[in-house]
Amino acid sequence: SQLKTGHPVRSAIHKQLNGRLVLRWVTTWESLLLYVLLAFCSSKTKIGRDGPTAVVFMNMGGPSNQGEVRDFLHRLFSDGDIIPFGGFQKIFANIITRLRTSKIQKQYAAIGGGSPIRKWSELQAQETCRILDKTSPSSAPHMPYVAFRYAHPLTEDVYSKLLADGFGKRGRAVAFSQYPQYSCGTTGSSINEFYRCKEKLESPDSHINWSIIDRWPAHPKFVKAVARNIEATLETYPVTKRKDVTIIFSAHSQPMRAVNQGDAYSSEVSATVYAVMKRLGFCNSYRLCWQSKVGPQPWLGPQTSDVVEKFIQKGDRHLLLVPIAFTSDHIETLYELDEELIGEAGHTDTIKRAESLNGSPLFIEALADLVKEHIDSGEKSSRQFGNSLEDFSDLFYAPSTHPLPLFSTMKSPIPDYLNHVLEKARPNEGGAPADYIDTLAKADTSKMAVALAMVDGNVYSAGDDKVEFSIQSIAKSFVYAIAIEDAGLDQVLKKIGVEPSGDRFNQLSLERNTNRPMNPMINAGAITAHTLVCSPTATLHERIDRILKVLSKLAGRQLHVDEEVYKAELKDADRNMALGYMLKAAGVISCDPREAVKGYVRQCSINVNVQDLAMMSAVLSNGGVHPVTQEQIMPHTSVRQVLSVMTTCGMYDAAGDWVSNVGFPAKSGVAGAIIGALPGQVGLATFSPKIDARGNSVRGVAMCEQLSRDMGLHMMDVSHVARSTVQTSVSNLISAEHEKHNPGCARKVVVFKLRGAVRFPGAERLTRALAYELGKPDPSDPGSGHHSNACAIVFSFREVFSLNFIARKLIHEDITRLLMERRVLCVIDPTGVLEWDRSKAEGDRHPKVVDNDTEARDYIGGTGCQAVSEDPEW
């Protein structure tokens, strides 16, 4: 009775008592039982400092009986995140559901009538929360929920339950994906559904404070649990045969369309496989395969069933199947693997499956550890697993053989370089977090991150790149662009100047004759720019809605306002309120100054991470066109105006030093972030909370200075004005009839010609061209891997007159990887711009460096070979 109605703990007690909280006469035994039960509940639900915490287990789900199959399939195929059909999604879902229901019902009948996934999910959730109540008392009580995407309990019903249980009063909830590896079609779809429910069910007075665990591909206890199940199954084989067993890891396949769009799923599954085999000491040969393909489109391969069939045909029947992306049993394990694959193969004594994790105590410990680590970290979402497979080059081979890695797994040196930038700046302990905003004053000063986004959409990042923080004054640049689009440049210039003020960002710097704020990057100018969004008569809600939509488009994901930051900043917004009233008195703004300042503070409270900011900056670098979606989000004229003002005013009263030392348009925010945009080349962002007296991140400035030096990003660096280009051509060699050569060689020579001043963007394009032309062919892209069977490769630097540090480092890495594949590689470098150092290369891994085309042809032809080229240009 001491707990408020709707409190999660009261709801838990109510649930324990089966809802029978009524006044009536009770017997002595009933009184005693009620007392004991309440005492039990209170001991189990002691409220910690940061509790209670809802832990929501997200999964696809499955029909509990055959009667639910049709609805399950219809929800599944109606999901555009799985198989997108645009405006035809409903029609597609209806047709496929009608065609497949009967077949799938029979499959569920074969495994007992329904999926056991709900049983396992509820057990895992309950046991995880029981452990968390002991190991993480500060966030207790931990309350378990299970939310399925396509089966009951559906996500929307669970969201309503969370609100009914009191978590709508800014209660803490962790959305915990039960897919160890992230995919846009699984975890991504579940998160999208949660967001739709949030938009539909929450109100201004009802808001859940969410954080997300969206991936955990190599968590130590998860890996250990999988390895333990493999060991247990291997022990069922005769001792003399155990070493002969091939371990076949099977994961749900994925459309190549998603892979080509950069989905991390396949690389994270590979990471899990590698971590498990490393845990096992690479005890057996192993292979990663894919299952459950749907439809005629290209999917990840090879298919598990095809691989098993080929092993059987070769007479190798000692196979151990391991479901590596499925942690609980459902139709993919119980029917596809057990019934279809193992059962129909007819070798159940030699072809076996490792048990799924299900209720494994070690696995449940891993789940509890994941939640505790997530809560303790304070992060809003999991860190993305790196896409580099440097450590997984032997992934598809037996431990006794170590063939050289495929080019498609080549590790780019760019993340290594970014980590180097971080470590160089880390020792700088100057500055302090902004202390006039409570939430910023408490920032973790150890956090650091850096990200680069190319103008064609490639993003590289390092450090704490998923840590979110408020955008603060960086929003000024983008809101200024929106104001120009909405009000027109002439009208904006009547209200806001473009001159550096030389004053601090929070000073009232107005032009003497016009009363205009000096520029849109100081607070007075930014407040004015905010009032020009939509229209001068627009409401606060309309302006923020417009700003949030545009910034979300720029970032490529839905952004949100951090309400805690907003309230803290508004509480101490006296100076900004004074600026608003003075702007009103000067006739600069016409709306209610309180609403203007509230809107300005709210736009500063939007949460982002460095990857978001790098992509947003890349839009500016790309003339307003989003590098990934190719949508023209901002007019080119607006972008030009914004970049111009960022150059002269973006770093406040440090703008002069910035242009001299760093030399690209930039904007800083007091949360510790800095963005930079070099037109036509790259967008970048850095983050470190400690700021200097001018409001700029100390480590962020250091990182930007080094990036500018190393990558040649200073816009006034005109010593090499030519732009670099990469051109590919192919020569077919004609050899003498008596010449012996590798029959797998197509006698192709692929020539990559570079021209001009090659900097980072040019070298990065070469790296991608090499992977595309020489890597493994992609069935969905007929042009990919077209020259993978080339007998030789030529890099021509004949028309290159400079390579800067980062370009040279990147090309050196390309050469090393090609030589590791035992490719024949020749470099035409008459002026020595490559600076290849033979003393630092490993073993005999050196390219042939020559001065001209004739020497290159002679080298590729070989001693005594009369090979000539059909291509007259080479």
N, C-alpha and C positions, 0 to 999 in steps of 0.2 A: 504493500500500500504506500510505501515511501517513494516508489518509483513513479514517474510521470506516465500518463497514458501514452502509448506509442513507443516507449523506451524499449530498445532491443532486448534488454535483460528481462523486463516485465513480460515481453512477448515470449521469451524462452521459457519463463516459469509457467506462463499461461499454457504453452504447448505441453510442458511436462505434466500439467494437471488436466490435460485433455480438454481444456476450455471450461472446466467446471468451477469457475470462481463465482459462487453464488452464496448468499447468506441463508443458512438453514441450521436447524439443530443437528448436531453431530454427536456420535457416540464417543466415549473415551478413546476407544481404539482408533476411530477415524481421526480424532484430534491428534493423537500421537503420530499416526501415519502422515497426516498433513504437516505436522511440525518437522518430522524427519525429512520429508520430501523437500520442504522449503529450505531446511538447513543444507541438504545435499545440493540443491540448485544454487544457493548463495555461495557455497564453497567452490562450486565449479565455475561460477560466473563473476568472480571478483573483478571489479572494474579497474583496469590499469590507467595510468596517466593519459595514454593516448587511445584508450579503448572506448567502446567496443569496436571490433573490426569484422566486417563481413568478408569472407573469402569465397569468391564465386568461381566454381570450376566450370570453364567453358569447353564445350565439345560439340561435335556434330550430332551425337545422339543416334538412336536407332529405334525402330518399332518394337514395342514390348510384345506384340502379338501380330498375327497375320492380318487382322482387321485394320491395323494402323499403317500397313505398308503403303497403301495408295496415297494417303495424306502425306506420309514421309517423303515419298518420291516426288509428289507435286511441289512440296516446299523446296526440295533439293534442286529440281530443275527450273524452278522459278527464280533461283538465285543467280543474278547476272555476274556475281563474283566467281562462280564456278565455270559456267559456260555462257558467255554473254551473247544474247541475241537481240539486244536493243529493243525496239518497239514490237518485235515478234516474240518476246520472252514468254508471255502467257500462252500464246498459241503453241510454241515449242514445248512448253511444260505440259500442256494438256495432251499433246500427241504422244510424247515420250512416256508420260505416266500411263496412258492407256495401253501402250504397246508392251511395257515392261512389268506392270503390276503382277500379272499372273505368274510370270517366270520368277520374279523375286519372292513372291509368296511361297513358292515351292522350295526355294533356297532356304528361307527362314524355317520352313517346316522341317527341313533336313537337319537343322541345328537346334531343334527343340521348340520351335514355334515362334521364337522372337529373339531379339538381341539382349545379351546380358549386360550391355554397357551401362545402363542406368544403375544396376545393382553395384557394379564395380565403382562407378563414379561417386555414388553416395557413400559407399564405404570409405573410399579414399579421402573424400572431403571431411567426413566425420572424424576419421583417425588423424588426419593432418591437423585439424583444429584442436583435437585433444592434446596432441604433442605441443602445439604452439602455445596453448594455455600454460604449459609448464616452462617452455624455453623462452617465451617472449611475454612475460607478465605485463610489461608496460603497455602492450597493445591489446591485452585480453579484455573481455572474453572474445574468442574468435568463433564466429558463427558460420557454419557451413551452408552453402547453397550450390545447387547444380543447375546450370542453364544450358539447354540444348538448342542448337540452331534449327533443327528440322523435326524434332520429336519432343514429346512432353518429358519434363517440364520446359516449356518454350521460354525463350529469353524475355519476351514481353511480360509473361506471367510472373517470372522471377523478379523482374524489375519492379512490378507493382507490389510484389511481396516485400521487397527491400524497403520501399517507401512506406508500406503499411507497418513494417517493423521498426520504423523510426529513423532509418538511415537518411531520410530526406532532409533532416535537420543538420546538414553538412556532416553527416556521419562518414566514417572512413570505410571504403570498400576496395578490395583488390580483385580485379578481373584476372583470373589465372587460367591461361590457355593450357589445355591438356595435350596439345600437340608440341612435342619437344622442339620441332623445327618450324620456323615461321614460313607461312605461305599466304599469299593474298587470297587464295580460295578457301582456306581453312580458318586460321586465326584472324586474317584480315576480314573475312566475311563476318565472323562472330563479333569483332570490334565494331564493324559498320552497323550491325544489327543493334548493338548496345547504344550506339550513337543515335540511331533512329528512335529507339525507345526513350532515350534521354530527351530528345526534342519533343516527343509526343506526350510523355508522362510528367516531366518535371515542370514546375512552375516557379515564379520568382521567389516563392516562400518554401520551395522544396527542391533541395539541391544535394546530390550525393558527391562526396569528394573522392573521385576515382583515381586509382593508379593501375598500371597494367604490367603483368608478366607475360610477355608475348613470345618468348623463346628461351630454351635452355638446352641446346644440342649437346653440350659436353660437360654437364654438371657432374662432378666426380662420383657422387653416390648413385646417380642415375646410370652412369657408365658402369659402375661396379655392379649394380643390380642386373643389368643386361649381361655382363660378362659372367656373373655367377650362374645365371640360367643356362648360358651356353655351356659352361663347364659341367653343370649337372647333366645336361643332355649328352655331351660327349662321353661321359662315364657310362652311358648305357650301351655304347658300342664295344665290341670285343677289343681288348687291349692291343692286339696286333693290328687292328684296323683304325684306331683313333687318329693316327697321324695322316691317314689317307683321306679322312673326311674333309670335303670342301664345304666351307661355311658360306652360305648364300644369304646375304642380307637383302630383304625385300621391303620396299617402301611403296606407298601409293604413288603412282605416276602423276604427271602434270603436263598440261598442254605446252608444247614448245613456244606457243605465243607468249605465255607467262614467263617462261625462261628467258626469252629474247628481250622481254621488257625489264629484265633485271631482278626478277624474283629471287630471293636468297635461298629458297627451299632446297634446291639440289646441292648447293655447296654446304649447307648446314647438315643435311643428311650425310654427306660425305665426311664431314667433320665428326659426326657421331660414330660412323663406322671406323674411322681411323682411331678415335679415342678408345673404342672398345677393343680393337685388335691390339693396340699398344698395351692396354691393360692385360690382355691375354698373352703378351710376349710374342705376338705374331706366330702363334703355335701351329696354325694350319693355313692352307691356301684359302683365299676368300674372294668374294665377288659381290658387287652391289648391283642389284637388278630392280625392276619397277613393275608394278602390277596394277590391275583395276582400270585399265584404259577404257574410255568410253567414246564412241563415235569415230568417224573416219579421219579426223584431223591428226596431224603429227603430234605424238606425245613422247615424253622421255623414254628412252629404251636403254638396254634391251629389256624385253618383257621376261618376267620371272619364269613363266611357263615355257617360253622358247629356250631359255638357258638350261632348264632342267631336262628338257627333251634332248638337247644336244649332248649333255653329259651322259644320259642313258644310252644314246646311240653310240657313244664312244666306249661304252662298257663301264663307265665310272658311275656307280650307283650309291656310293657312300656320301650322301649329301645331308647337310643340316640347314634347314630354313630358319631364318631369324627375322621376325617382324620388327624392323628397326624404327619405324615411324608410328607404329601402333602400340600403345602402352597397355591397353585393355582389350580383351577379346571381343570381337564382333564379327560381322559377316565376312570381312576381308580375311580374317585369320581362320575362323571356324569352318567357313564354307570354301572360299577360294583356295586357301592353302591346304587345309586338312582334307576336305571332301574332293574338290576338283583336282588339285595338283597331286597330292600324295596318294589319295585313295585311287584315282584313276591310273596312276603310274604303276600300281600293283607291286610296289617294293616297300611296303610299310615297315619292314624290318631293317632296311638300310637308309631309306629317305625319311627323315624325321623333322619335327619342328620343335624349336625351343619354346618353352612355356612363355606366354605373355606375362607382363609384370603384375597385372591385376592387383591382388592384395598383398604383394610382397612387402614384408615389414621394412626391408632396406629401401625399397622404392618409396614407401610412404614417408620414411625418414628424409629421403631426398626432397620430396614435395614440401615437407615442413621446413627444411633448411632453405629451400628456394624462397618461400614466403618470408621467412625471418630475415634472410639476407636482403631481400627487396625492401622490406619495411625499414630495416636499419639503415639502408643506403639513402633513403629519402628520395630516390629517383621516381619519376612519374612513369617511366617505361623501361623495359629491358634495353641493355646495350646491344646494338646489332652485331652479329658475328661477322668478322671480316670475310670478304669474298675471296681473298687470296687463299690458294690451296698449296702454298709453298711446302707445307709439311706433309702433304697427302699425295705425293707424287707416285708412291707405290701402291695406290689404293686398290687397283684391280688385279694385283698379281700375287703369286705365292711368295712367302717370305724367303724362299731359297733363291729367288731370282729378283734382281733389282734393275729392271729396264729403265731407260731414261724417260723422263716425263713427257707427256704430250705438250705441244706448244700452247694449246688452249688453257693449260693450267699455269702458264708463266706468271711469275710474281712480278707485279709492277713495283719499281722502287719508290713510287710516289708516296705511299703510306709510310715507308721507312723514312723518307726525307721529312715528312710532316712530323713524325715522332721526334726526329732530330731537332726540328725547329722548337718543338715543345720543351725538350730537355735543355736546350740552350737558354730558353727564357725562364725556366723554372727557378733557378737560383736567385732571381731578382725579387727581393722581399719588400721593395718599396711600395708606398701607397697603403690604402686601407679601404674596406668596403664603405659605400655611401652610408653615413650614420644618421641622416635625417629621415630615413624611411626604415621603420623597424624591421621589416622582412628582409631588406637588403643588408642591413647591419649584421644580421645573423647568417649571412651567406657563408658557405663552406669555401674558404679561400684556397684550399688545395685543388679545387676543380680548375681544369684547363682544357681547352679544345681549339682545334683549328680545322677548317674545311675549305676546299676549293671546288668550284663548280664550273665546268667547261661550258662554252656557249652552245654545245650540242647535247648537253644534258648529263654528261659523266660527272659524278661527284666522288671526291676523295676526302677522307676525314681521318682524324686521329685524336686520341685523348678522350675526354668525357663528352663525346659528340652527341649523346642522347639526353644529356642533362638539360632540363628546361629552365628558363629564366625569363623575366619580363623584358620585353623589347625596349622599353623606355624611349629615349629620344631618337633611336634609329627609326622609329615609326614616322618621324617628322619628314624624312625624305619621301616616303611613299604616300603619305597623306598630302604632301605638297603636290605630288603628281596627280592625285585624285582631284584636288581642288582646281588645278589647271584644267583638267578634263571637264569638270562639272561647271565651273564658272567662266572658263576661258582665260587665256594668258593675260590679255589686256586688263581684265577686271582684277585678276590676282595682283598684277603689278601696280595697280592703283592702290591696293591695300597693303602690300608687303614689298619692301625693297630687296636688293640683292647684294648689298655692300657688307663686307666684314665689319663687325661692330668693334672689335678689339676689347669688348667687355666680357664678363662672365655670362654664361648662358641664361642665368636667371635675373639679369639686370633689365630694367626698362629702357632699352636702347631704341629711341624713336628719332626719325629724321626731323630736323629743326623746322623746315617749312611745310612738310606734308603730314607730319605726325605718324607716318608709316613706321612700323617696326623695321629695323635695319635689314633683316633677312629672315627667312622661314626656319632657320636652324636654331635660333634662340627661342626661349619659351614664349615671349610676347608674339613673335612671328608665327610660331607653331599654333598657338591658341587662335590667332586670326585665321590661319589656314584651315583649321578644323571647322570654323564657322562657315567656310565657303564650300564645304562638302555638301552635296545634294543641292541645297539652296540656303540662303540666309534665314529662311523661315522654317527650315526643317527641324524636327524634334531631335533630342539627344539620341533616342532609340534609332531613328532613321539614319542618322549620321554614323553611329557605331556599327549598325548593321551593314551599311555600305562599305565602311572601312574594313570590317572583319571579313566580308566576302572577298574583297580584292586581295587583302593580305593572304588569305587562305589559298586563293588561286595562285598567287606568286610562289607560295611555299610548296604547293602541290599536295596539301593535306589540310584538313579542317583545324583551324587554330581556335583558341579559347581565351577568354579573359580570366586572369587569376584574381578571383574575388578577394582573396586575403591581401594581395598586394594593393589592389584598388582601394580597399577600405583603409589600409595603413597609410597609403600615400595621400588619400583625400583628407584624412584626419589632420595631417600636417601640411595642408595646401594653402596656408594663409598667404604666403608670398605670391603664389600663382593667382589666388583669388584677388589680391590687390592689383596684380597686373591686369586681370580681366576687367575690374572696375575702372582702371585708368584708361584702358583701351576703349571702353564704353564711353567714358567722359570725353575722350579725344575724338570720338566719332568714327573710330576705326571699325568697331563691331556694332551691330544693331540689336543682337539678340541678348537674352538674359545672361549676364556675365557668369553667374553661378552655373548655368547649364553648359556654357562654353567650357568652363574650367573642368567641370565634371566629365564632359566628353573627352577633353584633352587628356585628363588623368586616366580615363578608361582605355583610351587607345594606347597609352604607355604601359598598361598592365596586361597586354596580350602576351601570352607565353610562347616562346620559340626555342629552338636549339640551333647550334651552329650550322647544321646541315640545311635547316630551313633558311637561315639568313644567307648562306652561300648561294642557294638556288634563287632567292629573291634578288640578290645582287647580280646574278648571272642574267636575269631578265633585263636589268638596266644595261649590262654589258652587251646584250643582244638586241638593243634598240626597242625594248618593250615587248619582244616576242618571247614567250616561255620556251626554254630550250627543249623541254620534253613534249608538251602538248602542241607546240607551234601556234598557240593562240596569241593574237596581238592583244595583250592585256592593257598596255599603255601606248598612246600615240608616240611616235618617234620624236615629235617636237617637244612633248612633255618630258621625255627621258633626257633629251639634250639639255633642257633647262635645269632639270634636277641635278644632273651630273656636274653642270657648270657651277651651281651653287654649292654642291657638296665639296668641290675642289677648293673654293675660296673660303667657305664658312663652316664646313662640316665638322671640323675639329675645334670649333670655338676660337678662343684666343690663342690656340696653338696652331692655327691654320698655316701660318707662314713657315714655321719649323717643319710641319708635316709635308707641305709641298716641296720643300727643299730636300728633306731626308728620305721621304717615302715616295711621294710623287704620283699618287693616283687618287681619284675621287673617293672620299671616305666619309663615314658618319659613325659617331660613337654614342654609347648609352651608359648611364651611370650604374646599370647592373653589371657592367664589365665587358660588354660586347663591342666589337668594331666590325663594320662591313667595309669592303672596298670593291670597286668595279672598274676594270680596265676595258674600255670599249673594244668589242670584237674579239676579246681573248678569254677573260676569266672573271668570275665573281668569287669573292673570298669572304671569310668571316673568322674572327677569333673570339675567344671568351676567357676571361680571368677576372674575378670580382674586385680585386684591389685597384682603386683608381687614384689618380694624382689630383693635385689641387685644381686642375682645369676640367676635371670630370672624365678623363680618358684613362682606360685600363693601362696600367704600367706594363704588365707583361704583354698585353695585346699590342701596344705600340712597338715593343721589342720584336714581337713575332712578325708584325707587318714590315718593319724595317729590314729584317733578314729575308723575308719573302721577296721584297722589292729588290734587294741586292742580288740574291741568288738567281732569281728568275727574270731579271731584267724588266721589271714592271714599271719603272719610273717613266712617266709619259713624256718627260723632256729628254730622255735618252735617245738622241737622234743620230748617234754615230753610225748606226746601221739602219738605214731607212727601208730597205727592201723587206717585203714580207716573205716568209718561208712557204714553200710549196712542196708537196710530196706527189710524185708521179710514178705510176707502176706500168711497166711494159714487160712483154714476154718474148723470148727468142726460142725458137725450136732449133736444136742442134742436129746437124746432119753429120753422121760419123761414117768412117770407112767401114766397108762390109765386114772386114775381118776383126773389127774392134769388139772386144768383150766388155759388156757393161751390165749393170744390175738390171734384170728383166723387169723389176718393179719401177724402174725409173722411166719417166715419160720423155726424157731428153729435153726437158724444159729448163730454161734459165729465166728466173724471175728477177727483173732489175727494178730496184727502188731508187729513183733519182730524187735527190733533194736539192733545192735551190734557195739562194738568198741567205738571210740571217736567220738561222734556226734557233728558236727559243723553245720554251716549254710547250706551248700549244702545237708547234710543228712536230716536235719529237713525240708528243703524246699521240698525234695523228698517225705517225709512222708505226708506233707500237700497235695501235688498233688495226692498221692496214695489214701488218704482219700476221696478227692473230686471225683476221678475217680471210686473207688469201691463203695462208699456209696451215691454218688450224684444221680441226676436225670438221667435216661438212655438216651443216645443219639441214635436215630434211625439209624444214619449212622455208629455207632461204637458199634457192638454187645457186646463187653466186658464191656462197661461203665455201671455203676449203677448195676452191676451184684449182688451186695450184699446189695442193698439199703433197703431190707426188713429184714436185720439181727436183731435178737432179742437182741443181746449184742455185745459189742466191747471190745477187750482187747488190751492194750498197754503193751508189755513186755520189761522192761528195765533190765532184769536179767543179760544180757551180755553186758550192757553198763557201761563203767567205767568212762565216763566223758560227761558232757553236758556244752558247753560254754554258755555265756550270751544270745547271739542272738538265738541259737538253743532252749534254755529253754523257752525264751519268745515266740517263734513261736509255740512250742508244747503246751504251756499254752493256747495260743489263740485257737488252734485246739480243745483242751479239752473243753474250754468254749463254743465254737460253738456247739459241739456235745451234751453237756448237755442242751443247749438251745432248742435242738430238742427233749429233754426228752429221749435221748438214755440211755440205761443201759451201763455204762462204768466202767471198772475195770482196774486199773494200777498195774502191778507187778513191784515193785521197792524196792528190799531188801536193797539196800545201800543208798536210799534217794537221788539219783542224780537229780530227777525231782524237788525237793524242792517246792512242792505244799504248798502254804500258805492258810489255810482255812479262816484266818481272813480277807484276801483281796478279797475273792471270793464273788460273789453276792448271797444273800439269801441262798438257799439250793443247789446251783450249785457246787457240789463237786463230784469228782470221788471216787470210793472205792479204796483205796490204800492198797495193801496186799503184803506179802513177798514171796509167792510162788504160783505155779499152783494150788495146792490143795485148798488153800483159795479162789482163784479166781473162781474155779469150784463151790465151796460151795456157794459163794455169788451170782453167776449167776443163780444157781439152785433155790435159795430161800429157806425159811424156810419150812421144810416138803416135799420138792420136791426131788424126787429120780432121777433127771436128771443126765445122764452120757454122756460122749463124745464117739462117734464112732472113733474119731481120736486117734490112740495109742500114738501120740506124745504130745497130750495135754489132 
